[in-house]
Every structure is written in structure tokens, then in C-alpha cells.
Amino acid sequence: MRTLSLKSAVLPITVALLSGMDAVGGQETMSLEKSGIIENIQSMPRTKVNSIQPDGTPVQIQAASAREISKGVFRRLTGEAAGHRSMSTYPDITLVNISGRTITSFMILVKSRADNTNSGHAVLTKDLSIVPGASYSLASSKWTKAEKIFVEKNGKFISALRQPGLDSPKSWLPGVASDLTVVIGMVVFEDGSQWRVPAGFAW
């Protein structure tokens, strides 16, 4: 009877241990799959994004492009359902200062016609010094706001900021690249004066 009791006591522990190992193995497999998907996305060619140049704009959008994935890949990558049959990264932008003054900050907007809310997204880039004729590149990753996370340091958990990666739903827009349109919304010059997109501007 003691032998049977010992076996019955050991069995649940063994099952629990195996279950834990399976969970760890599953997490590692998922992490490897995500890493492979991200690597494939980063090797994809970029597709052109539409851009609009309002009258009088001091900045010219020289290039705008994004990468696209299917809703199935989006689900495997983020763990969430896609809002459209295709999803695109925020655009990579290259712009040129075509004014005669140094630019210290600018705001750029993007909108997708595949977005049911028909709302746009904006990013403000500050503390710059773009001299006349100079170009500036804005990476896709800069569109998303950094998230607060907690990390362990010296045995304590402290807060830190982390930029969402491609495995975050926040890094994607609904639609293909050709559904996206970008426009400069505001420019601030070194002397503090501003240029803004004209009132009533439709895009």
C-alpha cells in the first residue's frame, strides 16, 4: 500500500513537470516562429505610399513606402485578428527641406482608406536641425508611441519605455500600401514661426 501511495504521489508531480516543460517548449516555438516572420517581413521590398504636397509646404516628401502582410500572417505574428484582409506597416518617409530656413520640428499624418473609422494618425518629431536643402528620414517604427513596461534590475522591478515591435498590433495599419496617404501637417522653424496645412485641406 505504501508503494502504491508513493507512485500515486509521484505521478501528479511528474505530469505537472511535463506540462510545464511543454508550456516552455511551446513558448520557445512561438517565439522562434515570430522571429522568422519578422525576419521575412524585414526582407520584403517596400511598396510606394501615396503622398500629398499642399500648396506652400516648406517640406517635400521625397519618398514614402510600407510593407504589407496578409491577415493570416498578422494573426500568427500578433495573436490578434486583423481588421482588414491585408495590413501595412506605418510608412518609412524621406523628406527634404525646400524652404530657406532651418526646421526644428514637423508633424506628419497618415490615413488609410481601408480604415473604417476614416481617422488619421500623426507623429510629431522634435529637436531637429534640418537646414535648407537637407533631407531627413523617418522610420516606420517611430510612428508608434513607446509603452511603459516593468523590467528587473538589481533584484527590483523598475519602469522603462519600450518601442512596440512588429509583433504588436499597434505597429500596423489596415489595408495595403496603396491605401495609405501621407501629408505634412505642421512645420516649426528655428525662429519659432510655424507653417500649418491650410484650413479646410481635404485628403
C-alpha positions in Angstrom: 0.0 0.0 0.0 2.9 2.4 0.8 4.4 1.6 -2.6 1.1 2.4 -4.3 0.8 5.7 -2.4 4.3 6.6 -3.4 3.5 6.0 -7.1 0.2 7.9 -6.9 2.1 10.8 -5.2 4.8 10.9 -7.8 2.5 10.8 -10.8 0.8 14.2 -10.4 4.2 15.8 -9.8 5.6 14.2 -13.0 2.6 15.2 -15.1 2.8 18.8 -13.8 6.5 18.9 -14.6 5.9 17.6 -18.1 3.1 20.1 -18.6 5.4 22.9 -17.5 8.1 21.7 -19.9 5.5 21.6 -22.7 4.5 25.2 -22.0 8.1 26.4 -22.1 8.7 24.5 -25.3 5.5 26.0 -26.8 6.6 29.5 -25.9 10.0 29.0 -27.4 8.5 27.6 -30.6 6.1 30.6 -30.8 9.0 33.0 -30.2 11.0 31.3 -33.0 8.1 31.5 -35.4 7.6 35.2 -34.7 11.3 35.9 -35.2 11.1 34.1 -38.5 8.1 36.1 -39.6 9.7 39.4 -38.6 12.8 38.5 -40.5 10.8 37.7 -43.6 8.9 41.0 -43.3 12.1 43.0 -43.0 13.5 41.4 -46.1 10.3 42.2 -48.2 10.5 45.0 -50.8 8.7 48.2 -49.8 5.7 49.4 -51.7 5.0 53.0 -52.5 2.6 55.0 -50.4 0.7 58.0 -51.7 1.7 61.5 -50.6 0.1 64.9 -51.0 2.0 68.2 -51.1 -0.2 71.1 -50.0 0.4 74.5 -51.6 3.2 76.4 -49.9 4.5 73.4 -47.9 8.1 74.0 -46.8 8.8 70.3 -46.8 8.7 67.9 -49.8 8.0 64.2 -49.2 10.6 62.6 -51.4 9.7 59.0 -50.7 7.1 57.1 -48.7 6.8 53.3 -48.6 5.4 50.5 -46.5 5.5 46.7 -46.2 2.3 44.5 -46.4 1.2 41.2 -44.9 -1.9 39.1 -45.1 -4.4 38.8 -42.3 -3.2 35.2 -41.6 0.4 36.3 -41.1 -0.9 39.2 -38.9 -2.7 36.7 -36.7 0.3 34.5 -36.3 2.5 37.5 -35.6 0.4 39.5 -33.2 -2.1 36.9 -31.8 -5.0 39.1 -32.8 -7.4 39.2 -35.7 -6.7 41.7 -38.4 -9.2 44.5 -39.2 -8.7 44.0 -42.9 -7.6 41.3 -45.3 -4.2 43.0 -45.6 -2.2 45.0 -43.1 0.6 47.5 -43.7 3.4 48.9 -41.6 3.4 52.6 -40.9 5.3 54.3 -43.7 9.0 54.9 -43.9 9.4 58.6 -45.0 12.2 60.6 -46.6 11.5 64.4 -46.8 13.5 67.4 -47.9 13.5 70.9 -46.5 12.7 73.1 -49.6 12.4 76.3 -47.6 15.1 78.8 -46.9 15.0 78.3 -43.2 16.2 75.6 -40.7 13.4 73.3 -39.5 13.4 72.2 -35.8 10.2 70.0 -35.8 7.5 68.8 -38.0 4.3 66.8 -37.8 3.3 64.2 -40.5 0.0 62.5 -40.9 -1.1 59.2 -42.4 -4.5 57.9 -43.2 -5.7 54.6 -44.7 -8.8 54.5 -46.8 -9.3 50.9 -45.6 -9.7 52.2 -42.0 -13.4 52.1 -41.2 -13.1 55.0 -38.8 -11.6 57.1 -41.5 -9.3 58.6 -38.9 -5.7 59.6 -39.4 -2.6 59.1 -37.3 0.1 61.7 -36.6 3.7 61.7 -35.4 5.5 64.8 -34.1 9.3 64.8 -34.5 11.1 67.5 -32.4 14.6 68.8 -31.5 15.8 68.7 -35.1 18.0 70.9 -37.2 17.2 70.3 -40.8 19.0 73.0 -42.8 17.7 74.2 -46.2 18.2 71.6 -48.8 18.8 68.8 -46.3 16.9 65.6 -46.1 15.5 63.7 -43.1 14.3 60.1 -42.8 11.5 58.9 -40.5 11.5 55.2 -39.8 8.3 53.2 -39.7 9.0 52.3 -36.0 8.9 56.0 -34.9 5.1 56.3 -35.6 4.1 54.2 -32.5 4.3 55.6 -29.0 6.6 53.9 -26.6 4.9 51.7 -24.0 5.7 51.5 -20.3 6.9 48.1 -19.1 8.5 46.8 -15.9 11.9 45.2 -16.0 14.0 43.6 -13.3 17.2 45.4 -12.3 19.4 44.6 -9.3 16.5 42.5 -7.8 14.0 45.3 -8.2 11.3 45.9 -10.8 11.6 49.4 -12.4 9.5 51.0 -15.1 11.1 51.5 -18.6 9.9 52.6 -22.0 9.9 50.1 -24.9 9.0 50.8 -28.6 6.4 48.3 -29.8 7.8 45.9 -32.4 6.3 44.4 -35.5 4.7 41.7 -33.3 2.5 44.4 -31.8 -0.9 45.2 -33.4 -0.1 48.9 -32.7 2.6 48.8 -35.4 0.1 48.1 -38.2 -2.5 49.9 -40.3 -5.4 48.3 -42.2 -5.1 48.0 -45.9 -2.3 47.7 -48.5 0.4 50.3 -49.0 -1.6 51.9 -51.8 -4.5 52.6 -49.4 -2.2 54.8 -47.3 -1.7 58.6 -47.9 0.8 60.8 -46.0 0.8 64.6 -45.7 2.9 67.1 -43.8 0.6 68.8 -41.2 2.9 71.3 -39.5 6.4 72.6 -39.6 8.2 74.7 -37.0 11.2 76.8 -37.9 14.3 77.8 -35.9 12.9 81.3 -35.2 9.7 79.7 -33.7 7.4 80.5 -36.6 5.2 77.8 -38.0 3.6 76.6 -41.2 0.4 74.6 -41.0 -1.6 72.7 -43.6 -4.2 75.1 -44.9 -7.6 75.2 -43.2 -10.2 73.0 -44.9 -7.5 70.9 -46.6 -9.1 67.7 -47.8 -7.1 64.5 -48.2 
